[in-house]
């Protein structure tokens, strides 16, 4: 569930820290590479969440009904946060196609 926010935070900090180096070296593809790797890691988190969600859809026992409900809720919430933070990562990468990171 926390994979998305942590990956987004690391990606945000990495992109912010790399801007000066990208301007001096003229390698603007590095910022897009950071975003792409972050999206890939986020996809792995989402796939793990989907696997947990599939496990929770197994026929529940009467004793484990409440626990399975919690697992299912956390898995669905994790899937939603993964989607939200994937959208944020894409939204932060889009300006690199139109604006140079060196523009002031």
Chimera marker file (.cmm) of the C-alpha trace (Angstrom):
<marker_set name="trace">
<marker id="1" x="0.000" y="0.000" z="0.000" r="1" g="1" b="0" radius="0.5"/>
<marker id="2" x="2.865" y="2.398" z="0.702" r="1" g="1" b="0" radius="0.5"/>
<marker id="3" x="4.907" y="1.412" z="-2.336" r="1" g="1" b="0" radius="0.5"/>
<marker id="4" x="3.340" y="4.067" z="-4.566" r="1" g="1" b="0" radius="0.5"/>
<marker id="5" x="3.923" y="7.039" z="-2.284" r="1" g="1" b="0" radius="0.5"/>
<marker id="6" x="7.493" y="5.984" z="-1.479" r="1" g="1" b="0" radius="0.5"/>
<marker id="7" x="8.383" y="5.417" z="-5.145" r="1" g="1" b="0" radius="0.5"/>
<marker id="8" x="6.843" y="8.765" z="-6.090" r="1" g="1" b="0" radius="0.5"/>
<marker id="9" x="8.757" y="10.554" z="-3.335" r="1" g="1" b="0" radius="0.5"/>
<marker id="10" x="12.097" y="9.022" z="-4.362" r="1" g="1" b="0" radius="0.5"/>
<marker id="11" x="11.370" y="9.802" z="-8.024" r="1" g="1" b="0" radius="0.5"/>
<marker id="12" x="10.420" y="13.390" z="-7.190" r="1" g="1" b="0" radius="0.5"/>
<marker id="13" x="13.603" y="13.936" z="-5.182" r="1" g="1" b="0" radius="0.5"/>
<marker id="14" x="15.794" y="12.275" z="-7.818" r="1" g="1" b="0" radius="0.5"/>
<marker id="15" x="14.364" y="14.405" z="-10.613" r="1" g="1" b="0" radius="0.5"/>
<marker id="16" x="14.742" y="17.565" z="-8.558" r="1" g="1" b="0" radius="0.5"/>
<marker id="17" x="18.347" y="16.718" z="-7.691" r="1" g="1" b="0" radius="0.5"/>
<marker id="18" x="19.315" y="15.817" z="-11.260" r="1" g="1" b="0" radius="0.5"/>
<marker id="19" x="18.106" y="18.993" z="-12.987" r="1" g="1" b="0" radius="0.5"/>
<marker id="20" x="21.359" y="20.926" z="-12.571" r="1" g="1" b="0" radius="0.5"/>
<marker id="21" x="23.446" y="17.983" z="-13.802" r="1" g="1" b="0" radius="0.5"/>
<marker id="22" x="21.091" y="17.490" z="-16.769" r="1" g="1" b="0" radius="0.5"/>
<marker id="23" x="21.493" y="21.146" z="-17.741" r="1" g="1" b="0" radius="0.5"/>
<marker id="24" x="25.277" y="20.961" z="-17.680" r="1" g="1" b="0" radius="0.5"/>
<marker id="25" x="25.544" y="17.624" z="-19.476" r="1" g="1" b="0" radius="0.5"/>
<marker id="26" x="22.635" y="18.187" z="-21.908" r="1" g="1" b="0" radius="0.5"/>
<marker id="27" x="21.279" y="14.689" z="-21.212" r="1" g="1" b="0" radius="0.5"/>
<marker id="28" x="17.610" y="15.457" z="-20.665" r="1" g="1" b="0" radius="0.5"/>
<marker id="29" x="16.637" y="11.846" z="-21.306" r="1" g="1" b="0" radius="0.5"/>
<marker id="30" x="17.873" y="11.003" z="-17.790" r="1" g="1" b="0" radius="0.5"/>
<marker id="31" x="14.820" y="12.675" z="-16.245" r="1" g="1" b="0" radius="0.5"/>
<marker id="32" x="12.537" y="10.589" z="-18.436" r="1" g="1" b="0" radius="0.5"/>
<marker id="33" x="14.548" y="7.501" z="-17.565" r="1" g="1" b="0" radius="0.5"/>
<marker id="34" x="14.002" y="8.159" z="-13.857" r="1" g="1" b="0" radius="0.5"/>
<marker id="35" x="10.270" y="8.466" z="-14.473" r="1" g="1" b="0" radius="0.5"/>
<marker id="36" x="10.207" y="5.290" z="-16.551" r="1" g="1" b="0" radius="0.5"/>
<marker id="37" x="12.049" y="3.258" z="-13.924" r="1" g="1" b="0" radius="0.5"/>
<marker id="38" x="9.707" y="4.626" z="-11.270" r="1" g="1" b="0" radius="0.5"/>
<marker id="39" x="6.677" y="3.592" z="-13.301" r="1" g="1" b="0" radius="0.5"/>
<marker id="40" x="8.152" y="0.137" z="-13.756" r="1" g="1" b="0" radius="0.5"/>
<marker id="41" x="8.695" y="-0.243" z="-10.000" r="1" g="1" b="0" radius="0.5"/>
<marker id="42" x="5.179" y="1.012" z="-9.394" r="1" g="1" b="0" radius="0.5"/>
<marker id="43" x="3.832" y="-1.571" z="-11.829" r="1" g="1" b="0" radius="0.5"/>
<marker id="44" x="5.541" y="-4.310" z="-9.811" r="1" g="1" b="0" radius="0.5"/>
<marker id="45" x="3.895" y="-2.957" z="-6.658" r="1" g="1" b="0" radius="0.5"/>
<marker id="46" x="0.518" y="-2.944" z="-8.389" r="1" g="1" b="0" radius="0.5"/>
<marker id="47" x="1.014" y="-6.531" z="-9.586" r="1" g="1" b="0" radius="0.5"/>
<marker id="48" x="1.839" y="-7.591" z="-6.041" r="1" g="1" b="0" radius="0.5"/>
<marker id="49" x="-1.322" y="-5.875" z="-4.860" r="1" g="1" b="0" radius="0.5"/>
<marker id="50" x="-3.373" y="-7.674" z="-7.505" r="1" g="1" b="0" radius="0.5"/>
<marker id="51" x="-1.911" y="-10.990" z="-6.319" r="1" g="1" b="0" radius="0.5"/>
<marker id="52" x="-2.984" y="-10.182" z="-2.742" r="1" g="1" b="0" radius="0.5"/>
<marker id="53" x="-6.427" y="-9.246" z="-3.998" r="1" g="1" b="0" radius="0.5"/>
<marker id="54" x="-6.775" y="-12.555" z="-5.839" r="1" g="1" b="0" radius="0.5"/>
<marker id="55" x="-5.752" y="-14.480" z="-2.731" r="1" g="1" b="0" radius="0.5"/>
<marker id="56" x="-8.393" y="-12.684" z="-0.696" r="1" g="1" b="0" radius="0.5"/>
<marker id="57" x="-11.136" y="-13.716" z="-3.115" r="1" g="1" b="0" radius="0.5"/>
<marker id="58" x="-10.701" y="-17.355" z="-2.168" r="1" g="1" b="0" radius="0.5"/>
<marker id="59" x="-13.742" y="-18.879" z="-0.409" r="1" g="1" b="0" radius="0.5"/>
<marker id="60" x="-13.537" y="-17.585" z="3.167" r="1" g="1" b="0" radius="0.5"/>
<marker id="61" x="-13.891" y="-19.652" z="6.300" r="1" g="1" b="0" radius="0.5"/>
<marker id="62" x="-16.253" y="-18.378" z="8.949" r="1" g="1" b="0" radius="0.5"/>
<marker id="63" x="-13.361" y="-17.685" z="11.346" r="1" g="1" b="0" radius="0.5"/>
<marker id="64" x="-11.266" y="-15.789" z="8.826" r="1" g="1" b="0" radius="0.5"/>
<marker id="65" x="-14.075" y="-13.694" z="7.339" r="1" g="1" b="0" radius="0.5"/>
<marker id="66" x="-13.086" y="-10.495" z="9.128" r="1" g="1" b="0" radius="0.5"/>
<marker id="67" x="-9.378" y="-10.871" z="8.406" r="1" g="1" b="0" radius="0.5"/>
<marker id="68" x="-10.002" y="-11.496" z="4.717" r="1" g="1" b="0" radius="0.5"/>
<marker id="69" x="-12.166" y="-8.376" z="4.601" r="1" g="1" b="0" radius="0.5"/>
<marker id="70" x="-9.278" y="-6.321" z="5.967" r="1" g="1" b="0" radius="0.5"/>
<marker id="71" x="-6.790" y="-7.825" z="3.532" r="1" g="1" b="0" radius="0.5"/>
<marker id="72" x="-9.148" y="-7.154" z="0.651" r="1" g="1" b="0" radius="0.5"/>
<marker id="73" x="-9.687" y="-3.546" z="1.718" r="1" g="1" b="0" radius="0.5"/>
<marker id="74" x="-5.947" y="-2.935" z="2.035" r="1" g="1" b="0" radius="0.5"/>
<marker id="75" x="-5.316" y="-4.542" z="-1.368" r="1" g="1" b="0" radius="0.5"/>
<marker id="76" x="-7.982" y="-2.404" z="-3.045" r="1" g="1" b="0" radius="0.5"/>
<marker id="77" x="-6.647" y="0.710" z="-1.347" r="1" g="1" b="0" radius="0.5"/>
<marker id="78" x="-3.119" y="-0.206" z="-2.441" r="1" g="1" b="0" radius="0.5"/>
<marker id="79" x="-4.290" y="-0.599" z="-6.019" r="1" g="1" b="0" radius="0.5"/>
<marker id="80" x="-5.964" y="2.812" z="-5.919" r="1" g="1" b="0" radius="0.5"/>
<marker id="81" x="-2.880" y="4.509" z="-4.461" r="1" g="1" b="0" radius="0.5"/>
<marker id="82" x="-0.667" y="2.818" z="-7.058" r="1" g="1" b="0" radius="0.5"/>
<marker id="83" x="-2.893" y="4.199" z="-9.808" r="1" g="1" b="0" radius="0.5"/>
<marker id="84" x="-2.907" y="7.672" z="-8.263" r="1" g="1" b="0" radius="0.5"/>
<marker id="85" x="0.849" y="7.860" z="-7.894" r="1" g="1" b="0" radius="0.5"/>
<marker id="86" x="1.396" y="6.434" z="-11.385" r="1" g="1" b="0" radius="0.5"/>
<marker id="87" x="-0.731" y="9.301" z="-12.649" r="1" g="1" b="0" radius="0.5"/>
<marker id="88" x="1.391" y="11.758" z="-10.663" r="1" g="1" b="0" radius="0.5"/>
<marker id="89" x="4.622" y="10.352" z="-12.080" r="1" g="1" b="0" radius="0.5"/>
<marker id="90" x="3.282" y="10.607" z="-15.635" r="1" g="1" b="0" radius="0.5"/>
<marker id="91" x="2.041" y="14.152" z="-14.980" r="1" g="1" b="0" radius="0.5"/>
<marker id="92" x="5.500" y="15.168" z="-13.789" r="1" g="1" b="0" radius="0.5"/>
<marker id="93" x="7.183" y="13.608" z="-16.827" r="1" g="1" b="0" radius="0.5"/>
<marker id="94" x="4.966" y="15.234" z="-19.472" r="1" g="1" b="0" radius="0.5"/>
<marker id="95" x="6.525" y="18.737" z="-19.268" r="1" g="1" b="0" radius="0.5"/>
<marker id="96" x="9.928" y="17.303" z="-20.197" r="1" g="1" b="0" radius="0.5"/>
<marker id="97" x="8.605" y="16.727" z="-23.722" r="1" g="1" b="0" radius="0.5"/>
<marker id="98" x="7.715" y="20.424" z="-24.164" r="1" g="1" b="0" radius="0.5"/>
<marker id="99" x="9.959" y="22.433" z="-21.837" r="1" g="1" b="0" radius="0.5"/>
<marker id="100" x="13.708" y="22.186" z="-21.424" r="1" g="1" b="0" radius="0.5"/>
<marker id="101" x="14.770" y="21.480" z="-17.833" r="1" g="1" b="0" radius="0.5"/>
<marker id="102" x="17.240" y="24.352" z="-18.215" r="1" g="1" b="0" radius="0.5"/>
<marker id="103" x="14.517" y="26.948" z="-18.911" r="1" g="1" b="0" radius="0.5"/>
<marker id="104" x="14.284" y="29.603" z="-16.248" r="1" g="1" b="0" radius="0.5"/>
<link id1="1" id2="2" r="1" g="1" b="0" radius="0.2"/>
<link id1="2" id2="3" r="1" g="1" b="0" radius="0.2"/>
<link id1="3" id2="4" r="1" g="1" b="0" radius="0.2"/>
<link id1="4" id2="5" r="1" g="1" b="0" radius="0.2"/>
<link id1="5" id2="6" r="1" g="1" b="0" radius="0.2"/>
<link id1="6" id2="7" r="1" g="1" b="0" radius="0.2"/>
<link id1="7" id2="8" r="1" g="1" b="0" radius="0.2"/>
<link id1="8" id2="9" r="1" g="1" b="0" radius="0.2"/>
<link id1="9" id2="10" r="1" g="1" b="0" radius="0.2"/>
<link id1="10" id2="11" r="1" g="1" b="0" radius="0.2"/>
<link id1="11" id2="12" r="1" g="1" b="0" radius="0.2"/>
<link id1="12" id2="13" r="1" g="1" b="0" radius="0.2"/>
<link id1="13" id2="14" r="1" g="1" b="0" radius="0.2"/>
<link id1="14" id2="15" r="1" g="1" b="0" radius="0.2"/>
<link id1="15" id2="16" r="1" g="1" b="0" radius="0.2"/>
<link id1="16" id2="17" r="1" g="1" b="0" radius="0.2"/>
<link id1="17" id2="18" r="1" g="1" b="0" radius="0.2"/>
<link id1="18" id2="19" r="1" g="1" b="0" radius="0.2"/>
<link id1="19" id2="20" r="1" g="1" b="0" radius="0.2"/>
<link id1="20" id2="21" r="1" g="1" b="0" radius="0.2"/>
<link id1="21" id2="22" r="1" g="1" b="0" radius="0.2"/>
<link id1="22" id2="23" r="1" g="1" b="0" radius="0.2"/>
<link id1="23" id2="24" r="1" g="1" b="0" radius="0.2"/>
<link id1="24" id2="25" r="1" g="1" b="0" radius="0.2"/>
<link id1="25" id2="26" r="1" g="1" b="0" radius="0.2"/>
<link id1="26" id2="27" r="1" g="1" b="0" radius="0.2"/>
<link id1="27" id2="28" r="1" g="1" b="0" radius="0.2"/>
<link id1="28" id2="29" r="1" g="1" b="0" radius="0.2"/>
<link id1="29" id2="30" r="1" g="1" b="0" radius="0.2"/>
<link id1="30" id2="31" r="1" g="1" b="0" radius="0.2"/>
<link id1="31" id2="32" r="1" g="1" b="0" radius="0.2"/>
<link id1="32" id2="33" r="1" g="1" b="0" radius="0.2"/>
<link id1="33" id2="34" r="1" g="1" b="0" radius="0.2"/>
<link id1="34" id2="35" r="1" g="1" b="0" radius="0.2"/>
<link id1="35" id2="36" r="1" g="1" b="0" radius="0.2"/>
<link id1="36" id2="37" r="1" g="1" b="0" radius="0.2"/>
<link id1="37" id2="38" r="1" g="1" b="0" radius="0.2"/>
<link id1="38" id2="39" r="1" g="1" b="0" radius="0.2"/>
<link id1="39" id2="40" r="1" g="1" b="0" radius="0.2"/>
<link id1="40" id2="41" r="1" g="1" b="0" radius="0.2"/>
<link id1="41" id2="42" r="1" g="1" b="0" radius="0.2"/>
<link id1="42" id2="43" r="1" g="1" b="0" radius="0.2"/>
<link id1="43" id2="44" r="1" g="1" b="0" radius="0.2"/>
<link id1="44" id2="45" r="1" g="1" b="0" radius="0.2"/>
<link id1="45" id2="46" r="1" g="1" b="0" radius="0.2"/>
<link id1="46" id2="47" r="1" g="1" b="0" radius="0.2"/>
<link id1="47" id2="48" r="1" g="1" b="0" radius="0.2"/>
<link id1="48" id2="49" r="1" g="1" b="0" radius="0.2"/>
<link id1="49" id2="50" r="1" g="1" b="0" radius="0.2"/>
<link id1="50" id2="51" r="1" g="1" b="0" radius="0.2"/>
<link id1="51" id2="52" r="1" g="1" b="0" radius="0.2"/>
<link id1="52" id2="53" r="1" g="1" b="0" radius="0.2"/>
<link id1="53" id2="54" r="1" g="1" b="0" radius="0.2"/>
<link id1="54" id2="55" r="1" g="1" b="0" radius="0.2"/>
<link id1="55" id2="56" r="1" g="1" b="0" radius="0.2"/>
<link id1="56" id2="57" r="1" g="1" b="0" radius="0.2"/>
<link id1="57" id2="58" r="1" g="1" b="0" radius="0.2"/>
<link id1="58" id2="59" r="1" g="1" b="0" radius="0.2"/>
<link id1="59" id2="60" r="1" g="1" b="0" radius="0.2"/>
<link id1="60" id2="61" r="1" g="1" b="0" radius="0.2"/>
<link id1="61" id2="62" r="1" g="1" b="0" radius="0.2"/>
<link id1="62" id2="63" r="1" g="1" b="0" radius="0.2"/>
<link id1="63" id2="64" r="1" g="1" b="0" radius="0.2"/>
<link id1="64" id2="65" r="1" g="1" b="0" radius="0.2"/>
<link id1="65" id2="66" r="1" g="1" b="0" radius="0.2"/>
<link id1="66" id2="67" r="1" g="1" b="0" radius="0.2"/>
<link id1="67" id2="68" r="1" g="1" b="0" radius="0.2"/>
<link id1="68" id2="69" r="1" g="1" b="0" radius="0.2"/>
<link id1="69" id2="70" r="1" g="1" b="0" radius="0.2"/>
<link id1="70" id2="71" r="1" g="1" b="0" radius="0.2"/>
<link id1="71" id2="72" r="1" g="1" b="0" radius="0.2"/>
<link id1="72" id2="73" r="1" g="1" b="0" radius="0.2"/>
<link id1="73" id2="74" r="1" g="1" b="0" radius="0.2"/>
<link id1="74" id2="75" r="1" g="1" b="0" radius="0.2"/>
<link id1="75" id2="76" r="1" g="1" b="0" radius="0.2"/>
<link id1="76" id2="77" r="1" g="1" b="0" radius="0.2"/>
<link id1="77" id2="78" r="1" g="1" b="0" radius="0.2"/>
<link id1="78" id2="79" r="1" g="1" b="0" radius="0.2"/>
<link id1="79" id2="80" r="1" g="1" b="0" radius="0.2"/>
<link id1="80" id2="81" r="1" g="1" b="0" radius="0.2"/>
<link id1="81" id2="82" r="1" g="1" b="0" radius="0.2"/>
<link id1="82" id2="83" r="1" g="1" b="0" radius="0.2"/>
<link id1="83" id2="84" r="1" g="1" b="0" radius="0.2"/>
<link id1="84" id2="85" r="1" g="1" b="0" radius="0.2"/>
<link id1="85" id2="86" r="1" g="1" b="0" radius="0.2"/>
<link id1="86" id2="87" r="1" g="1" b="0" radius="0.2"/>
<link id1="87" id2="88" r="1" g="1" b="0" radius="0.2"/>
<link id1="88" id2="89" r="1" g="1" b="0" radius="0.2"/>
<link id1="89" id2="90" r="1" g="1" b="0" radius="0.2"/>
<link id1="90" id2="91" r="1" g="1" b="0" radius="0.2"/>
<link id1="91" id2="92" r="1" g="1" b="0" radius="0.2"/>
<link id1="92" id2="93" r="1" g="1" b="0" radius="0.2"/>
<link id1="93" id2="94" r="1" g="1" b="0" radius="0.2"/>
<link id1="94" id2="95" r="1" g="1" b="0" radius="0.2"/>
<link id1="95" id2="96" r="1" g="1" b="0" radius="0.2"/>
<link id1="96" id2="97" r="1" g="1" b="0" radius="0.2"/>
<link id1="97" id2="98" r="1" g="1" b="0" radius="0.2"/>
<link id1="98" id2="99" r="1" g="1" b="0" radius="0.2"/>
<link id1="99" id2="100" r="1" g="1" b="0" radius="0.2"/>
<link id1="100" id2="101" r="1" g="1" b="0" radius="0.2"/>
<link id1="101" id2="102" r="1" g="1" b="0" radius="0.2"/>
<link id1="102" id2="103" r="1" g="1" b="0" radius="0.2"/>
<link id1="103" id2="104" r="1" g="1" b="0" radius="0.2"/>
</marker_set>
